[in-house]
Amino acid sequence: GIDISVTSSARLWLGDRGYDPQYGARPLKRVIQQEIHNALAMVLLNGRFGDGDVIAIDLDPVADALTFTAVKDDALTG
């Protein structure tokens, strides 16, 4: 399988986009599907990641977009 790790900055970015004053956090599911689920499906289909990879999801503040990078499992635990 593949594991994912989401950085704090990526979580905040998703939260900002997934919150609406009228609906609260309900739109968050759609934002997660668009920004993580769909994007992750595309990179997996393209063969960028494989079985056993740990994918770090982070924010690129310049591009204002999420990035997906394979990392070693021990890099996540420090």
Rosetta silent file (secondary structure, phi, psi, omega in degrees, C-alpha in Angstrom):
SEQUENCE: GIDISVTSSARLWLGDRGYDPQYGARPLKRVIQQEIHNALAMVLLNGRFGDGDVIAIDLDPVADALTFTAVKDDALTG
SCORE:     score description
SCORE:     0.000 S_00000001
   1 L     0.000  178.259  179.027    0.000    0.000    0.000 S_00000001
   2 L  -121.328  135.423  175.948    0.799    3.649   -0.022 S_00000001
   3 E  -107.372  152.604  174.984    0.789    5.896    3.039 S_00000001
   4 E  -124.683  152.200  174.968    0.339    9.650    3.049 S_00000001
   5 E  -132.654  129.693 -177.727    1.473   12.341    5.439 S_00000001
   6 E  -111.944  125.105 -178.981   -0.026   15.842    5.315 S_00000001
   7 L   -71.856  163.128  178.383    1.990   18.770    6.666 S_00000001
   8 H   -60.400  -41.590 -179.262    0.509   21.415    8.948 S_00000001
   9 H   -65.547  -36.412  177.020    0.744   24.063    6.244 S_00000001
  10 H   -67.946  -39.312  177.666   -1.140   21.825    3.804 S_00000001
  11 H   -62.537  -44.236  178.340   -3.823   21.168    6.433 S_00000001
  12 H   -62.746  -41.917  178.532   -4.252   24.885    7.067 S_00000001
  13 H   -60.436  -45.474  177.669   -4.437   25.548    3.320 S_00000001
  14 H   -63.891  -42.093  179.466   -7.134   22.884    2.934 S_00000001
  15 H   -62.550  -40.896  177.971   -9.007   24.252    5.933 S_00000001
  16 H   -62.313  -40.069 -179.164   -8.972   27.780    4.539 S_00000001
  17 H   -80.744  -21.180 -176.491  -10.395   26.566    1.245 S_00000001
  18 L   -97.610    5.829  179.754  -12.828   24.149    2.836 S_00000001
  19 L  -110.113  135.118  176.341  -14.514   26.587    5.185 S_00000001
  20 E  -130.614  129.556 -177.872  -17.490   28.709    4.213 S_00000001
  21 L   -55.032  -33.146 -178.617  -19.138   31.077    6.719 S_00000001
  22 L   -78.447  -39.176 -173.824  -22.582   29.949    5.591 S_00000001
  23 L  -107.837   -0.987 -178.872  -21.935   26.190    5.476 S_00000001
  24 E    70.411 -133.730 -177.474  -19.122   25.790    7.993 S_00000001
  25 L   -94.803    6.348 -178.931  -16.706   22.969    7.144 S_00000001
  26 L   -55.035  -40.099  179.703  -19.115   21.046    4.894 S_00000001
  27 L   -67.616   -9.020 -177.601  -17.283   22.097    1.700 S_00000001
  28 H   -58.561  -38.599  179.549  -14.067   20.582    3.124 S_00000001
  29 H   -58.945  -43.353 -179.721  -14.905   17.145    1.712 S_00000001
  30 H   -65.683  -41.327  179.611  -15.117   18.575   -1.810 S_00000001
  31 H   -64.025  -43.420  178.033  -11.827   20.458   -1.404 S_00000001
  32 H   -62.601  -41.404  179.176  -10.066   17.321   -0.151 S_00000001
  33 H   -63.824  -44.750 -178.320  -11.467   15.327   -3.060 S_00000001
  34 H   -69.698  -46.473 -171.166  -10.380   17.916   -5.628 S_00000001
  35 H   -86.576  -26.747 -179.144   -6.998   18.823   -4.196 S_00000001
  36 H  -112.900  -59.364 -173.701   -5.812   15.485   -2.785 S_00000001
  37 H   -57.773  -53.710 -177.674   -7.910   12.555   -3.993 S_00000001
  38 H   -66.333  -43.425 -179.786   -8.078   13.521   -7.669 S_00000001
  39 H   -65.571  -40.419  179.205   -4.487   14.785   -7.848 S_00000001
  40 H   -65.623  -39.408  177.247   -3.168   11.705   -6.060 S_00000001
  41 H   -59.827  -41.352 -179.362   -5.084    9.428   -8.427 S_00000001
  42 H   -65.565  -44.616 -179.036   -3.446   11.131  -11.403 S_00000001
  43 H   -69.834  -30.137  176.142    0.114   10.804  -10.091 S_00000001
  44 H   -69.712  -42.481  178.491   -0.504    7.166   -9.166 S_00000001
  45 H   -64.449  -31.553  178.700   -1.871    6.399  -12.626 S_00000001
  46 L   -78.890   -3.644  177.284    1.181    8.074  -14.155 S_00000001
  47 L    79.607   15.509 -178.487    3.424    5.720  -12.160 S_00000001
  48 L   -69.061  -31.707  178.796    5.095    8.473  -10.158 S_00000001
  49 L  -126.526  157.213 -179.030    4.594    6.553   -6.902 S_00000001
  50 L  -139.087 -177.548 -178.533    4.362    2.863   -6.184 S_00000001
  51 L   -55.959  131.559  178.666    3.578    0.252   -3.590 S_00000001
  52 L    92.968   -9.618  179.159    5.329    0.925   -0.300 S_00000001
  53 L   -73.042  151.248  168.909    5.887    4.640   -0.882 S_00000001
  54 E  -111.034  123.545 -176.330    5.097    7.262    1.728 S_00000001
  55 E  -105.875  120.537  176.151    3.790   10.404    0.062 S_00000001
  56 E   -90.308  125.586  176.631    4.263   13.736    1.811 S_00000001
  57 E  -104.224  120.277 -175.772    1.621   16.283    0.912 S_00000001
  58 E  -132.817  172.423  178.817    2.885   19.805    1.479 S_00000001
  59 E  -103.900  131.392  169.168    2.062   23.339    0.419 S_00000001
  60 E   -97.355  102.290 -174.242    4.050   25.258   -2.162 S_00000001
  61 L   -66.396  -26.954  179.159    3.250   28.820   -1.050 S_00000001
  62 L   -69.690  -46.323  179.499    4.620   30.379   -4.245 S_00000001
  63 L   -82.754  -11.256 -175.747    2.394   28.269   -6.502 S_00000001
  64 L    52.295   49.434 -177.701   -0.404   28.260   -3.888 S_00000001
  65 E  -148.961  160.007  177.561   -0.825   24.545   -4.552 S_00000001
  66 E   -81.099  148.670  175.118   -0.198   21.210   -2.894 S_00000001
  67 E  -118.831  151.873 -179.435    2.875   19.145   -3.723 S_00000001
  68 E  -124.629  118.433 -175.901    3.249   15.364   -3.575 S_00000001
  69 E  -134.542  135.213  174.920    6.694   13.953   -2.781 S_00000001
  70 E   -75.844  132.220  178.957    7.891   10.442   -1.954 S_00000001
  71 E  -130.605  159.242  174.484    9.764   10.399    1.352 S_00000001
  72 L   -76.706  143.955 -176.775   11.438    7.766    3.436 S_00000001
  73 H   -55.204  -39.033 -178.236    9.317    6.606    6.365 S_00000001
  74 H   -72.150  -18.991  176.888   11.981    7.618    8.911 S_00000001
  75 H   -68.468  -26.114 -179.452   12.049   11.184    7.512 S_00000001
  76 H   -77.551  -31.061 -177.551    8.511   11.651    8.803 S_00000001
  77 H   -90.464   -8.170  175.349    9.335   10.616   12.349 S_00000001
  78 L    85.488    0.000    0.000   12.452   12.781   12.509 S_00000001
